[in-house]
Amino acid sequence: MKTDAYIPITTYTGTFGESSYTRRAGSRNLEKVELHNIIVEIDAMDNVQKTANAIEAMLKKFHKKKDYDMSVPLALLRQAEASKRTFNIVLGSIAGISLLVGGIGIMNIMLASVTERTGEIGTRRAIGAKRSQIITQFLIETVVLSGMGGIIGIMVGVMIPWVITRVTGMPTIVPLYSIVLSLGISMTIGIVFGIYPAMRAANLDPIDALRHE
């Protein structure tokens, strides 16, 4: 007949001490455990890894069987930072490719606009418009086009975190500097990829442009 006895934990520790009780098929094992864990505090961050290596060497010397586990918060922090850097690089690469594709799209749109408005460009050059004025005109149009795209992207980027917060209850933060930076990058992309179409429009021969149909 099997009988179980239950006693308070304070009575158990007072009678048997800090012991580890394991039960296997056909056997029982009661092992006295002097220490469950040790927390070591280091005076300086530069000494963390050196101290961890010394402690691990000492544990290996006195523990022939590895019955311990060692955790170094600094190593975990560095590993997390390395993972974060990798994640940022991947996201940055994706964003860079997206900007490149968007810039090429803007350049193609402006080249098509230059072709369609060749007669208008010829007329402006014929009545005295300078090349710099033609370049400025097309650059302004490119910046407005890319800026509108950036504003739409910002609106979507702000709306998605708001929806996540409302649906899941998880707080999200959209800093103001990220909005300003995004708009600035969008307009810069417009300027960079709009230079070639603007230069092409400015270098058109006025006579050939007026004859264009």
For each residue, the residues with C-beta under 8 A, 3 or more apart:
1:
2:
3:
4:
5:
6:
7: 11 12
8: 11 12
9: 12 13
10: 13 14
11: 7 8 14 15
12: 7 8 9 15 16
13: 9 10 16 17 18
14: 10 11
15: 11 12
16: 12 13 19 30
17: 13 32
18: 13 32 33 34 36
19: 16 30 31 32 33
20: 30 31 32 33
21: 28 29 30 31
22: 28 29 31
23: 27 28 29
24: 27 28 29
25:
26:
27: 23 24
28: 21 22 23 24
29: 21 22 23 24
30: 16 19 20 21
31: 19 20 21 22
32: 17 18 19 20
33: 18 19 20 36
34: 18
35: 38
36: 18 33
37:
38: 35
39:
40: 51 55
41:
42: 45 47 48 51
43: 47
44: 47 48
45: 42 48 74
46: 50
47: 42 43 44 50 51
48: 42 44 45 51 52 72 74
49: 52 53 72 74 75
50: 46 47 53 54
51: 40 42 47 48 54 55
52: 48 49 55 56 70 72 74 75
53: 49 50 56 57
54: 50 51 57 58
55: 40 51 52 58 59 70
56: 52 53 59 60 70
57: 53 54 60 61
58: 54 55 61 62
59: 55 56 62 63 68 70
60: 56 57 63 66
61: 57 58
62: 58 59
63: 59 60 66 67 68
64:
65:
66: 60 63
67: 63
68: 59 63
69:
70: 52 55 56 59
71: 76
72: 48 49 52 75 76
73: 76 77
74: 45 48 49 52 77 78
75: 49 52 72 78 79
76: 71 72 73 79 80
77: 73 74 80 81
78: 74 75 81 82
79: 75 76 82 83
80: 76 77 83 84
81: 77 78 84 85
82: 78 79 85 86
83: 79 80 86 87
84: 80 81 87 88
85: 81 82 88 89
86: 82 83 89 90
87: 83 84 90 91
88: 84 85 91 92
89: 85 86 92 93
90: 86 87 93 94
91: 87 88 94 95
92: 88 89 95 96
93: 89 90 96 97
94: 90 91 97 98
95: 91 92 98 99
96: 92 93 99 100
97: 93 94 100 101
98: 94 95 101 102
99: 95 96 102 103 185 189
100: 96 97 103 104
101: 97 98 104 105
102: 98 99 105 106 146 149 189
103: 99 100 106 107 189 190 192 193
104: 100 101 107 108 193
105: 101 102 108 109
106: 102 103 109 110 142 145 146 149 189 190 193 194
107: 103 104 110 111 193 194 196 197
108: 104 105 111 112
109: 105 106 112 113 145
110: 106 107 113 114 138 141 142 145 193 194 197 198
111: 107 108 114 115 196 197 200
112: 108 109 115 116
113: 109 110 116 117 138 141 197
114: 110 111 117 118 121 138 197 200 201 204
115: 111 112 118
116: 112 113
117: 113 114 120 121 201
118: 114 115 121 122 204 209 212
119: 122 123 209 210 212 213
120: 117 123 124
121: 114 117 118 124 125 134 201 204 209
122: 118 119 125 126 204 206 207 208 209 210 211 212
123: 119 120 126 127 209 210
124: 120 121 127 129 133 134
125: 121 122 128 129 134 204 206 209
126: 122 123 206 210
127: 123 124
128: 125
129: 124 125 133 134
130: 133 134
131: 134 135 202 203
132: 135 136 202
133: 124 129 130 136 137
134: 121 124 125 129 130 131 137 138 198 201 202
135: 131 132 138 139 198 199 201 202
136: 132 133 139 140 198
137: 133 134 140 141 198
138: 110 113 114 134 135 141 142 194 197 198 201 202
139: 135 136 142 143 191 194 195 198
140: 136 137 143 144
141: 110 113 137 138 144 145 194
142: 106 110 138 139 145 146 190 191 193 194 197 198
143: 139 140 146 147 187 190 191 194
144: 140 141 147 148 190
145: 106 109 110 141 142 148 149 190
146: 102 106 142 143 149 150 186 187 189 190 191 194
147: 143 144 150 151 183 186 187 190
148: 144 145 151 152
149: 102 106 145 146 152 153 186
150: 146 147 153 154 182 183 185 186 187
151: 147 148 154 155 183
152: 148 149 155 156
153: 149 150 156 157 182 186
154: 150 151 157 158 179 182 183
155: 151 152 158 159
156: 152 153 159 160
157: 153 154 160 161 174 182
158: 154 155 161 162 174 179
159: 155 156 162 163
160: 156 157 163 164
161: 157 158 164 165 172 173 174
162: 158 159 165 166 172
163: 159 160 166 167
164: 160 161 167 168 170 172
165: 161 162 168 169 170 171 172
166: 162 163
167: 163 164
168: 164 165
169: 165
170: 164 165
171: 165
172: 161 162 164 165
173: 161
174: 157 158 161 178 179
175: 178 179
176: 179 180
177: 180 181
178: 174 175 181 182
179: 154 158 174 175 176 182 183
180: 176 177 183 184
181: 177 178 184 185
182: 150 153 154 157 178 179 185 186
183: 147 150 151 154 179 180 186 187
184: 180 181 187 188
185: 99 150 181 182 188 189
186: 146 147 149 150 153 182 183 189 190
187: 143 146 147 150 183 184 190 191
188: 184 185 191 192
189: 99 102 103 106 146 185 186 192 193
190: 103 106 142 143 144 145 146 147 186 187 193 194
191: 139 142 143 146 187 188 194 195
192: 103 188 189 195
193: 103 104 106 107 110 142 189 190 196
194: 106 107 110 138 139 141 142 143 146 190 191 197 198
195: 139 191 192 198 199
196: 107 111 193 199 200
197: 107 110 111 113 114 138 142 194 200 201
198: 110 134 135 136 137 138 139 142 194 195 201 202
199: 135 195 196 202 203
200: 111 114 196 197 203 204
201: 114 117 121 134 135 138 197 198 204
202: 131 132 134 135 138 198 199
203: 131 199 200
204: 114 118 121 122 125 200 201 208 209
205: 208 209
206: 122 125 126 209 210
207: 122 210 211
208: 122 204 205 211 212
209: 118 119 121 122 123 125 204 205 206 212
210: 119 122 123 126 206 207
211: 122 207 208
212: 118 119 122 208 209
213: 119
